[in-house]
């Protein structure tokens, strides 16, 4: 049973929390036969079932993150208009 994970971030400018979480979830799924999703919880946190289904399908964390590039870039462009500082 995993009681938690401790991450020590040494460079906050390079740390990518979402990418780290996907790597941890993917590793837990791969390493522990007893791993089970709480479907409604993970789907609600991720905003969709796509993340859970991708990890279940064995898609690598890097591929999952890369699949978001277009949407992430589009959001970044819209976001720039609203940054005050």
N, C-alpha and C positions, 0 to 999 in steps of 0.2 A: 504494500500500500504506500502510495506517495503522499506524504503530508505537506508537500510544498516544494518550491524551488527558490533558491536565492541567486540573484544575478548581481554581480558587482560591475557596474558600468564605469569604465575608466576614461571614456571619451564621449561625452554627451552629444557632441556634434556629429559623431559617426554612428551612434547607436540608433538602430531601427527597431523599435519595440514590436511592431506588428510582424515584421519578418522574423524576429526572435521567437515570438509566440507561435508562429506557424511551424518553425523548426522544432520547437519543443513538443507541440501537439503531434507532429508527424513522427518524431522519434518515439514518443510514448506509445503511439498506435503500433509502430513497428516492433518495439522491444518487449511489450507486455501483452501476453496472450489474453490476460483478463481485462484489458482496456475496453471500456464501453463508453460510448457517447451518451450524454443527456441531450438527446436530439433537440428538444425545444429550447434548452438553454444555449447550446453552442450556435444554433441557427439564429436565435434572437441576437446574441452578441455579435455574430458575423454579419447579420442583416439579411442572410439568405442561407439556404442549405448547400450552396455551391462549394463553400470551403470544406465542409464536412465530407461531401461526396467526392471532392477532388483528393483529399487525403485518403479516404477509403479506397479510391481507385489506384492509389500508389503514385500519384503525380507528385513530383518533387516540390519542395517548398520554393525553390528558385523559379520553377516553371509557373507555379501558382502566382507568385508575386509579379513575374514578368507578364502574365496574362492580364494584369490590371493596368499596364502601362498607358494604353490609350485613354482610358477613363481618368486615370490619375493626372495625365498631362492636360486633359481638357479641364478638369477641376482646377488645376493650378493656374491656368490662364484666366479663368473666371475669378478666382480668388484674388489675384493680383490687383484687380480694380478696387477691392474693398480693404486692402491693407492700409492702415493709417501711418504706420511707422516703418 
